[in-house]
Structures are given as C-alpha cells and as structure tokens.
C-alpha cells in the first residue's frame, strides 16, 4: 500500500509537499498520509478518492498565497462574483472521502492570510466541495482556517461525522457551512468557532433540503446553530436535535461584536426571498448566549441573477421544542416577520429560558446600539424609564442584516418578543429573570390567531405578559 511518501513527500513541515501529495491524489484510490507535517498549497480531490490522515499526520496550509489559485465560480450565488481560493477543493466529484484521525490545519493565522474584511476571496476556505455527490468527511481534527473551515456547496449525499473543529484565527471563521445541499447527515461533531459554528445556507437558487444534524457540541462567538444568512433558494425539511451549545473555549475574540458568550443559540434567518419551511429544532441545551432563540423573516432585496424570485420570502412550519437555556443575556429572544409578510405556523413547545443579565445593568457592551438616546442605555432602573422602553415603537428594519440586535434598541421584553406571526402556538413556555429588570417576560404583537397553553412567566415589573 503506497503512501504520499512514495510520491516524494518529505513531511518535515518545511519543504513544499504540494506536488507530491497532489500526485498521490491524482493516482486515486486510497491516499494515506502517515505521521508527519505536510506543508501544501491548494490540493484537488478527484472522484473515487479517499484521503486518510493517520494519527500524528498534519496537513497544513503553506503560507504562500501564490500556491492558492483563484478558482472560478461554477454557479451563480451571492458568493460567486469572484474566484475563490481553497486549501482542499473538489468539484463535480463522486465518492470522495476525507478521514482522520489526523489534523487539517489550513494555516489561517499566518499574516499572509490576514487580509481582507467581510467575505474576502483572498482568504481561502479550509475545505470547499462544489457540485459533489457521495461525500464523507469523518473523524478528523480541523484547526485554523483563513475563512470558513468547510463549505459544502450544492452537494448531494453528504455524511459528516466525528469532527473536532477549532476555528479561531481570523474574521468569518465559521466552523461548518452546508450551502444548497441535499440529503446531508451531520452527527457527533464538536465545533468551536469565532463566527457561526454550524450553518445551513442557501446562497444560490438551490435550496438546502433534507438535512439532519444530531448529537453535536457547538461553541460560537456568533450563532451556534444557524440557518442563513444566505437564503436565496431557501430551506426545506431541516431537523436539528440533541445538541449542546456552550461558551467558546477561545480566549481571543475575532468576531466584530466581541461577545464572548455568543449572540444566538438558535438563529433562523430568511432574508433573500427564499422559502424556509418544515424546520424542526429540538432538545437543545444552551448556556451563556445573548439570545437563545432568534427567528427572522426580512428582505434584503432580490438577486439580479436569480430567476423567478418572489416579492416576499416565507418562513412557515417551524417547530422549536424542548429547549433549556440558562445564563441568557439582555437581548430578548424574538420571532419576527414584517408587515404583509408574517411568519406562518410557528410552534414553541416546552421552552425554558433563564435570563441572567439585564437591560438595566448599564453594561452597554451587551446591548444593541440605540438609534435614539434614552436613559436605559446609561443604566437607569427608574420606573419611569422602564415605562419608556415599553412604549418604544420598535422599528421594522426590514432590510437590515438579521442579527439579534438588528432593531437598534433594547426590546420591550426580557424573555421573548413576538411580532407579525400567523398560526403561532406557545405551549409549556417558562421565562425567568435573575437580575433587576422591569420589562415583561413576554410581549406579543400582531399575532391574532395565537394559541397559548401553560405559560409560566415572571417579571419584576407590573406585568409579566403583554399582548397587543
């Protein structure tokens, strides 16, 4: 059985092993990396190839941007305007496998990759698989990408299992991105990311559909479980369950909001006129995030290349159940559509949220930036100031980026704020505040056919629940 050393790889972490490892991959079949450090630029995986990193093997990105060529986009998408770079790349391949127990270390902390802000094509993906079928990635360590660690784009029949991902060295350090893929199974992964941990996207016209995620431990300084932000093609039949959300182990924060505990536990955003439907998130334990649950229908406008886009996106048939959230922050969980485009058929069942930090604490680092000044942002807990926040006209901000602070002001509830929903069901909702905060626990606006059962909410103000 041949290994990459038989093709000339030195595995000393110094020599450029790109050609040797690529030659082994081009040979096809089973490609083995024995223990050692392999310094490489972009590597291309072909059909029916298994790349196995043995214990002690480290496949590391070589700090030379010239070894990471721009790869032209093959599909229209919101990320398809420029050629993108990648450490491991596969396109139109079938039956490919990447497995450990070794480590994939793309080298994103090196200064050569510390360039560009936002979604910069100069920063390579750790792994980028495009239009592939029959993909398996398992039992592997991944650490330090210049951009998202993994992007599976318009792939089918994808199995991801037993990954340990630590991505904290750059901006946009997502852990795992599933984008416009069909029939995907993710299980038993541990992901710690300075941006979103586990993300299901739809940046092209192809929806993400039939995706199952289970038994994962997720840590993020942004959103731990996320659908969006890219939502052009939409989402269908997504199930995420039996996962735990914790505070990141990283000591340094690369995310621009600088929130150590993370922004959201469960973040479902549809803002690019796609349809999000038949989504179930269940049995999730959440600790320390600002907002345990965030569901948003907005509108950033149509994509000029997307055919037949609707005038209004849709979010419907969403079930979130058996959620236990503790040590939540002062930005309330929220479910919001906008006038004329409500959320439809949303059920929250057996939800327990304990809020530990108050909007009246004076710690403005944890609050949205207000678009007008009022005493609350300066830490006042005066009863008159509490009344001011209850009377605020919360802006719609339809086209804003969907993040928990998008409304630009503290929300008029500490636990859950709901607006513009049809077919709302709340059952077994328990809301608790552990700090001085006179806001009600629950405020519901424009949900005329809501059904509610077994609501248990406490407040230190005059009202625990308000329905408008």
C-alpha positions, 0 to 999 in steps of 0.5 A, spaced: 500 500 500 503 506 497 503 512 501 504 520 499 511 518 501 512 514 495 510 520 491 516 524 494 513 527 500 518 529 505 513 531 511 518 535 515 513 541 515 518 545 511 519 543 504 513 544 499 509 537 499 504 540 494 506 536 488 507 530 491 501 529 495 497 532 489 500 526 485 498 521 490 491 524 489 491 524 482 493 516 482 486 515 486 484 510 490 486 510 497 491 516 499 494 515 506 498 520 509 502 517 515 505 521 521 508 527 519 507 535 517 505 536 510 506 543 508 501 544 501 498 549 497 491 548 494 490 540 493 484 537 488 480 531 490 478 527 484 472 522 484 473 515 487 478 518 492 479 517 499 484 521 503 486 518 510 490 522 515 493 517 520 494 519 527 500 524 528 499 526 520 498 534 519 496 537 513 497 544 513 496 550 509 503 553 506 503 560 507 504 562 500 498 565 497 501 564 490 500 556 491 492 558 492 489 559 485 483 563 484 478 558 482 472 560 478 465 560 480 461 554 477 454 557 479 451 563 480 450 565 488 451 571 492 458 568 493 460 567 486 462 574 483 469 572 484 474 566 484 475 563 490 481 560 493 481 553 497 486 549 501 482 542 499 477 543 493 473 538 489 468 539 484 463 535 480 466 529 484 463 522 486 465 518 492 470 522 495 472 521 502 476 525 507 478 521 514 482 522 520 484 521 525 489 526 523 489 534 523 487 539 517 490 545 519 489 550 513 494 555 516 489 561 517 493 565 522 499 566 518 499 574 516 499 572 509 492 570 510 490 576 514 487 580 509 481 582 507 474 584 511 467 581 510 467 575 505 474 576 502 476 571 496 483 572 498 482 568 504 481 561 502 476 556 505 479 550 509 475 545 505 470 547 499 466 541 495 462 544 489 457 540 485 459 533 489 455 527 490 457 521 495 461 525 500 464 523 507 468 527 511 469 523 518 473 523 524 478 528 523 481 534 527 480 541 523 484 547 526 485 554 523 482 556 517 483 563 513 475 563 512 470 558 513 473 551 515 468 547 510 463 549 505 459 544 502 456 547 496 450 544 492 452 537 494 448 531 494 449 525 499 453 528 504 455 524 511 459 528 516 461 525 522 466 525 528 469 532 527 473 536 532 473 543 529 477 549 532 476 555 528 479 561 531 484 565 527 481 570 523 474 574 521 468 569 518 471 563 521 465 559 521 466 552 523 461 548 518 457 551 512 452 546 508 450 551 502 444 548 497 445 541 499 441 535 499 440 529 503 446 531 508 447 527 515 451 531 520 452 527 527 457 527 533 461 533 531 464 538 536 465 545 533 468 551 536 468 557 532 469 565 532 463 566 527 457 561 526 459 554 528 454 550 524 450 553 518 445 551 513 445 556 507 442 557 501 446 562 497 444 560 490 437 558 487 438 551 490 435 550 496 438 546 502 433 540 503 433 534 507 438 535 512 439 532 519 444 534 524 444 530 531 448 529 537 453 535 536 457 540 541 457 547 538 461 553 541 460 560 537 462 567 538 456 568 533 450 563 532 451 556 534 446 553 530 444 557 524 440 557 518 442 563 513 444 568 512 444 566 505 437 564 503 436 565 496 433 558 494 431 557 501 430 551 506 426 545 506 425 539 511 431 541 516 431 537 523 436 539 528 436 535 535 440 533 541 445 538 541 449 542 546 451 549 545 456 552 550 461 558 551 467 558 546 473 555 549 477 561 545 480 566 549 481 571 543 475 574 540 475 575 532 468 576 531 466 584 530 461 584 536 466 581 541 461 577 545 464 572 548 458 568 550 455 568 543 449 572 540 444 566 538 443 559 540 438 558 535 438 563 529 433 562 523 434 567 518 430 568 511 432 574 508 433 573 500 426 571 498 427 564 499 422 559 502 424 556 509 419 551 511 418 544 515 424 546 520 424 542 526 429 544 532 429 540 538 432 538 545 437 543 545 441 545 551 444 552 551 448 556 556 451 563 556 448 566 549 445 573 548 439 570 545 437 563 545 432 563 540 432 568 534 427 567 528 427 572 522 423 573 516 426 580 512 428 582 505 434 584 503 432 585 496 432 580 490 438 577 486 439 580 479 441 573 477 436 569 480 430 567 476 423 567 478 424 570 485 418 572 489 416 579 492 416 576 499 420 570 502 416 565 507 418 562 513 412 557 515 412 550 519 417 551 524 417 547 530 422 549 536 421 544 542 424 542 548 429 547 549 433 549 556 437 555 556 440 558 562 445 564 563 441 568 557 443 575 556 439 582 555 437 581 548 430 578 548 429 572 544 424 574 538 420 571 532 419 576 527 416 577 520 414 584 517 408 587 515 404 583 509 409 578 510 408 574 517 411 568 519 406 562 518 405 556 523 410 557 528 410 552 534 414 553 541 413 547 545 416 546 552 421 552 552 425 554 558 429 560 558 433 563 564 435 570 563 441 572 567 443 579 565 439 585 564 437 591 560 438 595 566 445 593 568 448 599 564 453 594 561 452 597 554 457 592 551 451 587 551 446 591 548 444 593 541 446 600 539 440 605 540 438 609 534 435 614 539 438 616 546 434 614 552 436 613 559 436 605 559 442 605 555 446 609 561 443 604 566 437 607 569 432 602 573 427 608 574 420 606 573 419 611 569 424 609 564 422 602 564 415 605 562 419 608 556 422 602 553 415 599 553 412 604 549 418 604 544 415 603 537 420 598 535 422 599 528 421 594 522 428 594 519 426 590 514 432 590 510 437 590 515 442 584 516 438 579 521 442 579 527 439 579 534 440 586 535 438 588 528 432 593 531 437 598 534 434 598 541 433 594 547 426 590 546 420 591 550 421 584 553 426 580 557 424 573 555 421 573 548 418 578 543 413 576 538 411 580 532 407 579 525 406 571 526 400 567 523 398 560 526 403 561 532 402 556 538 406 557 545 405 551 549 409 549 556 413 556 555 417 558 562 421 565 562 425 567 568 429 573 570 435 573 575 437 580 575 433 587 576 429 588 570 422 591 569 420 589 562 415 583 561 417 576 560 413 576 554 410 581 549 406 579 543 404 583 537 400 582 531 399 575 532 391 574 532 390 567 531 395 565 537 394 559 541 397 559 548 397 553 553 401 553 560 405 559 560 409 560 566 412 567 566 415 572 571 417 579 571 419 584 576 415 589 573 407 590 573 406 585 568 409 579 566 405 578 559 403 583 554 399 582 548 397 587 543 
